[in-house]
Amino acid sequence: MAKLAKYFLLDVLFWFVVDFTTTTAIKDAAGYYGIYMPSILIFYLGCPFVFAVLIYKFNIGDKGLFIATVIEIIVVEIIFAGNPLFFTFPMMILAIAVSLGIYSFLTFVPKWIVDGELQAHKRVTILLIVVWVLISFATLFGTG
């Protein structure tokens, strides 16, 4: 299977798992998916597809990939989701940092797995996993 297809399939899985564990879906999947499902499916498939093409068709480097990830955060979290944390100072500082961790996890870790580079990026991968796990626990046990 071509690397593009492997990345796409792996990233779709990452998107589902990360979104499920970092949103209200972890507490109320039926409610969450019932409200957002047609739209959320676009993100589950669209973002991995765009990044697979950027990585394996356009051979975008890590710096370009990071810039694309920042653009993805702006599009998903600010434009489409209207995440209120991005509009409230000083919470926006935390929201930006957390989003960079989560979206970098979604973008880079599947790439490193497909390219066989996970060991070379072990420390960064562990840090990104820690961010994801902390946000997942905060979502599961938070009161908001």
Secondary structure, 3 states (H helix, E strand, C coil): CCHHHHHHHHHHHHHHHHHHHHCHHHCCHHHHHHHHHHHHHHHHHHHHHHHHHHHHCCCCCHHHHHHHHHHHHHHHHHHHCCCHHHHCCCHHHHHHHHHHHHHHHHHHHHHHHHCCCCHHHHHHHHHHHHHHHHHHHHHHHCCC
